[in-house]
Amino acid sequence: MSSKEIIQNALKLSPQEKLLIVDSILQSLDEPDKNLETIWAEESAKRLKAFREGKIKGIPYDELDFV
């Protein structure tokens, strides 16, 4: 079944059924990638090592430009 067909069928549902589907989809999007924590831990370790070795420099907080 294509996305278009799924949407067409979903639009025929009652408001309560639509809400159930939307809520289920949103909850599935909120689930973090199980590998994300590992990926960030590895990346932060690489950045810390590079900083300590002088390969990269930090930026003082008062020089950060927040948008």
C-alpha positions as CSV (number, residue, x, y, z in Angstrom):
1,M,0.0,0.0,0.0
2,S,1.4,3.4,-0.9
3,S,1.6,6.4,1.4
4,K,-1.1,8.1,-0.7
5,E,-3.4,5.1,-0.2
6,I,-2.7,5.1,3.5
7,I,-3.6,8.8,3.8
8,Q,-6.8,8.4,1.8
9,N,-7.9,5.5,4.0
10,A,-6.9,7.3,7.2
11,L,-9.0,10.3,6.2
12,K,-12.1,8.1,6.2
13,L,-11.6,7.2,9.9
14,S,-13.4,8.7,12.8
15,P,-11.6,11.5,14.7
16,Q,-10.8,9.2,17.5
17,E,-9.2,6.6,15.2
18,K,-7.3,9.4,13.4
19,L,-6.0,10.6,16.8
20,L,-4.9,7.1,17.7
21,I,-2.9,6.8,14.4
22,V,-1.3,10.2,14.7
23,D,-0.4,9.6,18.3
24,S,1.2,6.3,17.4
25,I,3.2,7.8,14.6
26,L,4.4,10.7,16.7
27,Q,5.5,8.3,19.5
28,S,7.5,6.2,17.0
29,L,9.3,9.4,15.9
30,D,10.2,10.3,19.5
31,E,12.0,7.0,20.0
32,P,15.7,7.7,20.0
33,D,18.1,5.8,17.8
34,K,19.5,3.1,20.0
35,N,23.0,3.7,18.5
36,L,22.8,7.5,19.0
37,E,24.2,7.5,22.6
38,T,27.2,5.4,21.4
39,I,27.7,7.6,18.4
40,W,27.7,10.7,20.5
41,A,30.0,9.2,23.2
42,E,32.5,8.3,20.5
43,E,32.3,11.7,18.8
44,S,32.7,13.6,22.1
45,A,35.8,11.4,23.0
46,K,37.3,12.2,19.6
47,R,36.7,15.9,20.1
48,L,38.1,15.9,23.6
49,K,41.2,14.1,22.5
50,A,41.7,16.5,19.6
51,F,41.3,19.5,22.0
52,R,43.8,18.1,24.5
53,E,46.3,17.4,21.7
54,G,45.9,21.0,20.5
55,K,44.4,20.0,17.1
56,I,41.3,22.1,17.8
57,K,40.7,25.1,20.0
58,G,37.7,26.0,22.2
59,I,35.6,29.1,21.9
60,P,35.1,31.2,25.0
61,Y,31.5,31.3,26.1
62,D,31.3,35.1,25.8
63,E,32.4,34.9,22.2
64,L,29.6,32.5,21.1
65,D,27.1,34.0,18.8
66,F,23.7,32.6,19.7
67,V,21.0,33.2,17.1
